Amino acid sequence: ETALIIYLYKINPGNSTITIGVPVLNRSNAREKEIAGMFISTMPLTLMLSEDMTGLMLAKQITREHMNIFRHQKYPYANILQYLREKHKISGNLYNVMVSYQNAKTDTQADTKWYSNGYSEVPFVLHIDNRDGNSSHTLNVDFQTEVFQEEEIDYIINRLEYILEQITENDTGLTGLIRNIDIIPKQEWEKVVCEFNDTYVEYPRDKCVHELFSEQAEKTPDKIALVFEDKKFTYRQLDEMSNSLAHFLREKGVKPNDVVPIIAKRSWHVIMAMLGILKAGGAYMPIDPSNPTDRIRYMIKDADAKLVLKYGYTDELLIDKISLKTFDFNYNIEKMASVSSSKDRCYVLYTSGTTGTPKGIEILHYNLVNFISNNEKSIYQYHAIENGNMMLAGTVFTFDISIFEIFMSLLNGKSITLASDDEIISPRYIAKLIQRNSIDILQCTPTKMRMLLNDDSLKAALKKINVIMIGAEKFTYDLYQEISAYTNATVFNGYGPTEATIGVTFKKVNSDDITIGKPIANTQIYILDINGNPFPIGVAGELCIAGEGVGKGYLNSPELTAERFVPNPFATEENHHGKVLYHTGDLACWREDGEIEYLGRIDTQVKIRGLRIELGEIESVMGTMEGIELTAAADKRDGDNRQYLVGYYTAKEEIDEKKLREHLSKQLPKYMIPNFFMHLDAMPMTPSGKTDRKNLPTPVFNRQTTAYIAPVTAAEKTLCHLLEELLHMERVGIQDDFFAHGGDSLTAIEYTAKAHSMGIDFSLQNVFDYPTVQLLCDFLEKGESSKVNYKASDFDKYQKLFEKNRIEESFVPKKKALGNILLTGATGFLGAHVLDCLMREETGKIYCLVRSEKKRGSHERVRRILQYYFGNQYDAEFDRRIILIEGDIESENLSENMPEDVQTVIHTAASVSHYGSYEYFHRVNVEGTRHIVNYAKTAEAKLIHISTLSVSGNSMADDFTAYRSEEEKFFDETSLYIEQPLDNVYIHSKFEAETVVYDAMLEGLDAKVIRVGNLTNRVSDYKFQPNYTQNAFLTRVKAVLEFGLFPDYLMPLYSEFSPVDLTAEGIVKIAWYADKQCIFHLNSNRPIYFDRFLEVVHEIGIAMKVADGAEFGRALEKTMQNTGTEYIFEALQNDMDEQGRLVYDSNIRIVNDFTVWFLKKAGFEWNETDMEYIRGYINYFRGLGYLEV
């Protein structure tokens, strides 16, 4: 069972929870055991795994969970499933794999034989057979034949046996880490790595593309090479005319590896330009002339081009230009010696980049020469060359299929018909070209082919085609059937990214068995897991490419190149595998016959309201709706930058949108159902024939989508009209959900601010709690029924803990090493700096608990954060001292998968947003702390729990609630509940989290609670967190400074700045030296009073005026009416009382005398919040462009 769970975990990367079905006898007493009948029930067994677990840890967990489910064996599985389906809106079963231990036996003296009934309720059932007590164990498998073939089951059994061999081969087998267990037996490894990639053939690897063309021109000088409109060019003409351009370019200084852009409309001139540039020694770079001028200029500059060739392009470019239209192609037709090597650049293609700027892909001569070589390993090239003569070049030059069309033909003695700009977009014109020029080879995308098949003349013309290649998108069987209805052509499906030279796999299609085929000559495909290990046959992983087609990388992008183009660990001199491995980001799996199934992109995701959404999945389900033809999904934003999910489709008939939603609801979770649908007359396409996602239209967002119920009361009418404005809807009813119609936290702030100006007061939290106008108005009328109610006596049990936090002058601090440490929240502002301090001051391992996702993703997330704050100094420490542990503090089973060699736990993780449902905050901050406490108990480790001083009710650092206590109160290191307000969900959850720790301390846990203050920029260099715009304190600083007015009634108050690097240092000091002391207030005891703060900002050139309360209030109200200043009011409006005065004095005084005394004993003191620090603080945000003063 351990082996099976390891296998399931390994083949489901990113999934740390594995659930299988386990049949239980369900006979709990002697009476039941004597009754004939079917008592057996099946229970779900759920296990939590991580790569850092050992096999023994997993085996023990399996044992525990078996005992747990035995306690509930009477509860029917059907009832469990029904409950979960209703609660979580899921369909399907909880598991599709079962494990059954068969140990039945008979008492009669006879041979017995056990038979299968030929039925299996789940796809895969593993029987561990020890029946009849023969002391041997046999593995039997029942499987559903609709899901598995017998060969696949054989593979799975072999893998399980291989895993068993590893974990039982010696005493250390079970104690080894799961990450080190291989799931692919050596024989299968040889098949997927070597046998499937046995593609080596010789090819002219030392030749350049232009050299091979010139050789072909000598062989067939008078054959037509190129047809464009009414012009025809022989091989000799192409060779000589391109020689002329090459001579001219050499004279202009073009040398090997120089990039020469071609900005041109479609014409024969472009083919001359490509060949001329290559012969001169350069690399050509096609640029679409329809691109924006700024984009064209960027590409030219990025490629360091010195001149461009243009045809039909008139925009001004600040670079030397050669007009192909006026160039004399008889300039010098003499042959010229090649100066290029086959390892020099051949061409550069720019594609869209994730950073918003295009990225250039460098392909070398030998890459292209290998691709277009005629050999039987490259089945499509071989078939096209042997069975075709005239290729249609109908793809835009910036798409690499165009290179296929041009050079596969010209280097193998074939002809090309180059379609003009008008011809490539017209099925009727393409049909005429096919008929007139006897075109017999055609290449296009599935989307473009569907468009072509809508034209009757094109359907007729297809009869002349011998070879068709479909690529770049998913090729479906229904499209193949439609193509086959009009032609006897041999049809191929192809796959390949631009980075690996056009195409790397091809498949001859003749049935519904459509894959992307097998690798071409000198190309290797590996299907790898997230750690770079080969996956077995049938298991989905990342498709990675090696071989002669893998390009050089990304132009001027060494970091991106190093990330995607890595050394190939499978390459040896003997197997001829390529030395560089390219990570495609595509998902695929091997089949037993060596063909590859393409499964989509790994990373085609969008995030909407924090939820990751795979657009391809939505498109796929939409496509199964009867009547829908083409589909697309995209996230779109309205005029206020709010994000929505939109589904697009084409259909001959109108589609009932309600039925479409119902159809999607059956297969997709609610959050993946589009907010809007659009019926398109035609799906927009890119020039290369793919769905043009960037040009999918934006819908009208103000459409009513639910039944309208009109407002009645004055308050309802006011709020509904306000929401119509904010949500851009024609009308809003009292039962329309704010968030369902695109509202988010930013809109909610605007909602509360504008409602306040209209005389209706409610808090931001109220919007989350009462998302419809009806619920909100009911709350405003009746008041809140569930306030936080505590009594001071509820916490008397903690007094003996709190009494320890007093100054004792006799105390002598003694430093205790922390040993190995588990740190939560390492990617947070404070957590990252605690990690930095521990790396500098401690020597043990630091386990960082990170939320589960793909291993590489977790690694990169932590690495990026540390690089942001500390540069590259910790890069080499990953997996040495910094060890990532994947897990979720919300999981009850957290302790079971954690390291056992930890002496100290530092818990900084928390949800620090200040608005949302209390259920969420309780789950993360309270239950999460409870799970960390349980782990600390299990590991017998000391716990350092990080809390916030906002639990005091003085929440100036976090959330300003305009609260003022009637009497002055003091909150020190012996305080917990002093009748402070705890209505803010974040502060309430942090308060309750403290009580969880105190309860554990009463039970004997060695724990310290550190309440931190207002975390601000580092004192060392003023660096702040990357998401600075979300910091509540900074938002108010910005509003006040840019407002330019300051109310006189706030002048006696002060503000506290606790630099994050010093806070982290203080945490480590407390962890070292704290003995019986257990609560600390880690906030600076050197605040700056507002009168001094104004003096400082004046001295650094910021004009601030002190105004009386009335003047300040009037000016603040006006910011709501002036465009561009609304943010000032919105930043401060939650801090105002009913009279419009800012309330920053809660009358609760935070006292930290004990902590200051303790830290001074430990050798720590806070910095002065002086001119130097405030200047650095303000200048830092000025430099980011955030403070505009």
Secondary structure, DSSP 8 states (H G I E B T S, - for coil): -HHHHHHHHHTSTT--EEEEEEEE----SHHHHTS-S---EEEEEEEE--TTSBHHHHHHHHHHHHHHHHTTTTS-HHHHHHHHHHHH---S-S-SEEEEEE-----SSS-------S--SSSEEEEEE-GGG-S--EEEEEE-TTT--HHHHHHHHHHHHHHHHHHHSSTTTTTSBGGG---S-HHHHHIIIIITT-------TT--HHHHHHHHHHHSTTSEEEEETTEEEEHHHHHHHHHHHHHHHHHTT--TT-EEEEEE-SSHHHHHHHHHHHHHT-EEEEE-TTS-HHHHHHHHHHTT-SEEEEES--S--SSEEEETTT--TTS----------TTSEEEEEEE--TTSS-EEEEEEHHHHHHHH---TTSHHHHHHHHH-SEEEE-S-TTSTHHHHHHHHHHTTT-EEEE--TTGGG-HHHHHHHHHHHT--EEEE-HHHHHHHTT-HHHHHHGGG-SEEEEESS---HHHHHHHHTT---EEEEEE--GGGSS-SEEEEE-SS----BEE-TTEEEEEE-TTS-B--TT--EEEEEEETT---EETT-HHHHHHHEEE-TT--TTTT--SEEEEEEEEEEE-TTS-EEEEEESS-EEEETTEEEEHHHHHHHHTTSTTEEEEEEEEEE-TT--EEEEEEEEESS---HHHHHHHHHTTS-GGGS-SEEEE-SS--B-TTSSB-GGGS----TT---S------SHHHHHHHHHHHHHHT-S---TT--TTTTT--HHHHHHHHHHHHHTT----HHHHHH--SHHHHHHHHHH--S------GGGGGGGHHHHTT-S--TT---------SEEEE-TTSHHHHHHHHHHHHH--S-EEEEE--S-HHHHHHHHHHHHHHHHTTTTGGGBTTTEEEEE--TT-TTGGGGS-S--SEEEE------S-S-HHHHIIIIIIHHHHHHHHHHHHT-EEEEEEEGGGGS--TTS-------SS-EEE-TT-S-SS----SHHHHHHHHHHHHHHHHHHTT--EEEEEE--EE--TTT----TTGGG-HHHHHHHHHHHH-EEEGGGTT-EE--EEHHHHHHHHHHHHHH-SS--EEEES-S--EEHHHHHHHHHHTT---EEE-HHHHHHHHHHTTTSTT-HHHHHHHGGGB-TTS-B----SEEE--HHHHHHHHHTT-------HHHHHHHHHHHHHTT----
